[in-house]
Amino acid sequence: MSHDTFHVEVATDPTLADLRTLSEGIQDFNRRTVPGLPEVADDLKFAVFARDAAGKVVGGIRANAFWSYLNIELLWLGDSARGVGLGTRLVRCAEQFALRHGFKQARVETTSFQARPFYEKLGYRVYGELKDFPEGHVSYFLARRLQD
């Protein structure tokens, strides 16, 4: 078959069915290539929230976990919640939750203007970087082995 046989398009509003086709396709490939690999579809999505006395969210983590890794997608703290150890509490809470669910390692991406030193203090080590993402800055990829 030639590449001319196929139509290629960009979809800014893809259907759930089309997205599901992509997910199922890569999962099928993964299963055939690495027998016993857990399904990404079975990933554990969760959040950890910090609230003030009135119950307002002042910070938190959005995360997921699969293939033995906790993936911290984002961590945010409002100005009033910074500098009091709350970020460390949030990360440790997410790590403990992941450990209780059988995940052994953690990873995170942060930028040169965000929290690299913070994660390094928590035992995360840089394993890669992407220059000019965003332009003029560096994105860092960090990971660490979790412990009970």
Secondary structure, 3 states (H helix, E strand, C coil): CCHHHCCCCCCCCCCHHHHHHHHHHHHHHHHHHCCCCCCHHHCEEEEEEEECCCCCEEEEEEEEEECCEEEEEEEEECHHHCCCCHHHHHHHHHHHHHHHCCCCEEEEEEECCCCHHHHHHCCCEEEEEEECCCCCCEEEEEEEECCC
